[in-house]
Structure formats: C-alpha cells, structure tokens
Amino acid sequence: MYHFSYAEVLDDSSADMRARERLALERSIELLQKAEAAGPLSREAVDANHFSVKLWTILVEDLGMAENQLPKKLRADLVSIGLWVLKELEEIRMERSTNFRGVIEVTQSIAAGLK
C-alpha cells in the first residue's frame, strides 16, 4: 500500500496544476501564431482571441483569490501582465491593433516560467 504525506500530495497537485496551465498557455500561443499568420480579420484570429481571453480571465481571477499561494508581489505582477494581455486582445478584437506578436511573446514568457 502507498502512503504519501499531505505535503507530497500538495506538491504533486501544484506541479500538475502548473503543467496544465503551461499546456493551456502553449495552446493559446499556437492559436495566436496561426492568427498572426492568417491576419486580424480571420477566423483564426477570432478563435485565438476567444480562447486567450477566456484563459487569461481565468488566470487573473485565480491570481486575485486569497487562497492563491503565490507571493503577493508576484501575484500583483502577474495580474498586471494579464490585464495588459486582455487589453491587447480587446484592441485586436476591435481592429485597433494587430499586436499578436506582443501577446505571443508575453504568453511565451509566462509559459516558460511554469516549466
């Protein structure tokens, strides 16, 4: 029979969570790259924007929860980044920007930090 300490289960759980977050960010990057290639008025842009807005909204909401165990300063920095990404995605959606590259690069940086 296997016996695990509570700390081991929590460590595994947070590692799994980081891996899932990284995979979701990588999916967003993939969609954004396709959108960048297809153009801001393409179906790919609509799909990338929709997925990425949902993802970043979830991430920002999670970072704002008191239960989030990241240090406050890091959480605040990540919320600021997330709000910038959401603003850029809205600008793209409203056809006032084509800054896919900026959103891709920021998302890549965050995904790399989860490895």
Sequence and secondary structure as in RCSB ss.txt:
>XXXX:A:sequence
MYHFSYAEVLDDSSADMRARERLALERSIELLQKAEAAGPLSREAVDANHFSVKLWTILVEDLGMAENQLPKKLR
ADLVSIGLWVLKELEEIRMERSTNFRGVIEVTQSIAAGLK
>XXXX:A:secstr
     HHHHHHHHHHHHHHHHHHHHHHHHHHHHHHHHH TTSHHHHHHHHHHHHHHHHHHHHHTSTT  S HHHH
HHHHHHHHHHHHHHHHHHTTS   HHHHHHHHHHHHHHT 
